Amino acid sequence: MLNIEGAVAVITGGSGGIGMALAQTWINRGGRAVIADINKEALARAKEVLGDQAETFVCNVTTEEDNAALAAFAIEKMGAINLVAPFAGIIKDGMMVSPDRETGKVTRKMALGDFQLVIDINLTGVFLTMRECAEQMINNNCKGLICLVSSTGSLGTAGQINYSSTKAAMSVMPKVVTAEFFRRNLADKIRCVAIAPGYVGTDMVKNMNQKALDRIIGEVPIGRLVEPEEVATLACDIYQNEALAGETFFIHGGLRLGSRG
Ligand SMILES: NC(=O)c1ccc[n+]([C@@H]2O[C@H](COP(=O)([O-])OP(=O)(O)OC[C@H]3O[C@@H](n4cnc5c(N)ncnc54)[C@H](O)[C@@H]3O)[C@@H](O)[C@H]2O)c1
């Protein structure tokens, strides 16, 4: 079992919902955290709550420079990277093509920009954070876990062709990374997994219109949204349990998985 006491987490999207909950849970268990986010004000508010065991770093995960600087900052300030949690993510929902009900002709399409932005942040951004942090972990002889965040959307949700595609990628990356680290005799040192939440009570979900939210909750067997702290606890438990590697772990309150029409 790995000990969180004194261990260092790098968390992107760290001032919001699940990322912030992870930082809090990690620190409660004796860890230290670098929380990175594009939202400066939210980072300052998070720092107030998290206190001395947290450092903040303003970062746009879509750029190589920011990710390289983030990983270097974690090593310089904290001396190690043990948990990498690239949790920065967005949604930009919409149907790929929407035909008009009367004419049957397509009147709206998902804009390329709405597809690309989600790919840039949720996929390319994760790749860059993971790559830069892994480099620093290897070069500085750090032991730990890369914990990606997939989603039940990885199985294919209507209205989320952009988001679902990125979350499906998050489910395969742990297998690729684990296999690569195995080839390089690193797999016992740096593990990689993904967690795949269902509907979690963060701004991303709570900002939906009430009707959509009611419909969603009606589909969850436990009758409520998953709490961000419950997802954070799962990530910390996986960190500690060194037998867990290369897999995606769902946490969704009993949701029936599969594509929703
Ligand atoms: N909320 C859910 O139901 C749910 C379910 C499954 C997976 N997830 C995933 O969990 C992760 C966190 O989601 P959340 O619900 O906490 O969202 P959130 O909106 O509460 O937090 C996301 C954070 O990412 C930051 N961010 C956005 N773009 C960024 C960028 N370019 N660079 C750096 N930071 C950026 C935001 O400022 C925000 O603080 C996301 O990857 C999301 O897809 C969420």
The ligand as an SDF file (V2000), in Angstrom:
LIG
                    3D

 44 48  0  0  0  0  0  0  0  0999 V2000
  -19.4450   16.4000  -13.1050 N   0  0  0  0  0  0  0  0  0  0  0  0
  -19.6600   15.2290  -13.6290 C   0  0  0  0  0  0  0  0  0  0  0  0
  -20.7910   14.6920  -13.5870 O   0  0  0  0  0  0  0  0  0  0  0  0
  -18.5640   14.4640  -14.2830 C   0  0  0  0  0  0  0  0  0  0  0  0
  -18.8090   13.1260  -14.6480 C   0  0  0  0  0  0  0  0  0  0  0  0
  -17.8010   12.3960  -15.2800 C   0  0  0  0  0  0  0  0  0  0  0  0
  -16.5680   12.9900  -15.5170 C   0  0  0  0  0  0  0  0  0  0  0  0
  -16.3710   14.2900  -15.1610 N   0  0  0  0  0  0  0  0  0  0  0  0
  -15.0690   14.8670  -15.4770 C   0  0  0  0  0  0  0  0  0  0  0  0
  -14.4180   15.2910  -14.2910 O   0  0  0  0  0  0  0  0  0  0  0  0
  -13.5610   16.4030  -14.5910 C   0  0  0  0  0  0  0  0  0  0  0  0
  -13.9040   17.5460  -13.6610 C   0  0  0  0  0  0  0  0  0  0  0  0
  -15.2640   17.8980  -13.8840 O   0  0  0  0  0  0  0  0  0  0  0  0
  -16.0720   18.8180  -12.8740 P   0  0  0  0  0  0  0  0  0  0  0  0
  -17.4630   18.3590  -12.8800 O   0  0  0  0  0  0  0  0  0  0  0  0
  -15.3260   18.9470  -11.6030 O   0  0  0  0  0  0  0  0  0  0  0  0
  -16.0220   20.1870  -13.6980 O   0  0  0  0  0  0  0  0  0  0  0  0
  -15.8960   21.6970  -13.2080 P   0  0  0  0  0  0  0  0  0  0  0  0
  -16.4250   22.4990  -14.3340 O   0  0  0  0  0  0  0  0  0  0  0  0
  -16.4710   21.8710  -11.8470 O   0  0  0  0  0  0  0  0  0  0  0  0
  -14.3070   21.8760  -13.0990 O   0  0  0  0  0  0  0  0  0  0  0  0
  -13.4770   21.8440  -14.2270 C   0  0  0  0  0  0  0  0  0  0  0  0
  -12.3060   22.7690  -13.9840 C   0  0  0  0  0  0  0  0  0  0  0  0
  -11.4700   22.7470  -15.1370 O   0  0  0  0  0  0  0  0  0  0  0  0
  -10.9900   24.0690  -15.3410 C   0  0  0  0  0  0  0  0  0  0  0  0
  -10.5880   24.2480  -16.7500 N   0  0  0  0  0  0  0  0  0  0  0  0
  -11.3800   24.3220  -17.8530 C   0  0  0  0  0  0  0  0  0  0  0  0
  -10.6410   24.5400  -18.9420 N   0  0  0  0  0  0  0  0  0  0  0  0
   -9.3540   24.5780  -18.5560 C   0  0  0  0  0  0  0  0  0  0  0  0
   -8.1070   24.7480  -19.2310 C   0  0  0  0  0  0  0  0  0  0  0  0
   -8.0480   24.9470  -20.5500 N   0  0  0  0  0  0  0  0  0  0  0  0
   -6.9560   24.7290  -18.4940 N   0  0  0  0  0  0  0  0  0  0  0  0
   -6.9970   24.5470  -17.1580 C   0  0  0  0  0  0  0  0  0  0  0  0
   -8.1350   24.3860  -16.4630 N   0  0  0  0  0  0  0  0  0  0  0  0
   -9.3040   24.3950  -17.1490 C   0  0  0  0  0  0  0  0  0  0  0  0
  -12.1660   24.9550  -14.9720 C   0  0  0  0  0  0  0  0  0  0  0  0
  -11.7620   26.2850  -14.7120 O   0  0  0  0  0  0  0  0  0  0  0  0
  -12.7190   24.2270  -13.7490 C   0  0  0  0  0  0  0  0  0  0  0  0
  -12.1370   24.7070  -12.5450 O   0  0  0  0  0  0  0  0  0  0  0  0
  -13.7940   16.7350  -16.0710 C   0  0  0  0  0  0  0  0  0  0  0  0
  -12.7790   16.1470  -16.8500 O   0  0  0  0  0  0  0  0  0  0  0  0
  -15.1330   16.0900  -16.3620 C   0  0  0  0  0  0  0  0  0  0  0  0
  -15.2680   15.7480  -17.7160 O   0  0  0  0  0  0  0  0  0  0  0  0
  -17.3320   15.0340  -14.5530 C   0  0  0  0  0  0  0  0  0  0  0  0
  1  2  1  0
  2  3  2  0
  2  4  1  0
  4  5  1  0
  4 44  2  0
  5  6  2  0
  6  7  1  0
  7  8  2  0
  8  9  1  0
  8 44  1  0
  9 10  1  0
  9 42  1  0
 10 11  1  0
 11 12  1  0
 11 40  1  0
 12 13  1  0
 13 14  1  0
 14 15  2  0
 14 16  1  0
 14 17  1  0
 17 18  1  0
 18 19  2  0
 18 20  1  0
 18 21  1  0
 21 22  1  0
 22 23  1  0
 23 24  1  0
 23 38  1  0
 24 25  1  0
 25 26  1  0
 25 36  1  0
 26 27  1  0
 26 35  1  0
 27 28  2  0
 28 29  1  0
 29 30  1  0
 29 35  2  0
 30 31  1  0
 30 32  2  0
 32 33  1  0
 33 34  2  0
 34 35  1  0
 36 37  1  0
 36 38  1  0
 38 39  1  0
 40 41  1  0
 40 42  1  0
 42 43  1  0
M  CHG  2   8   1  16  -1
M  END
$$$$
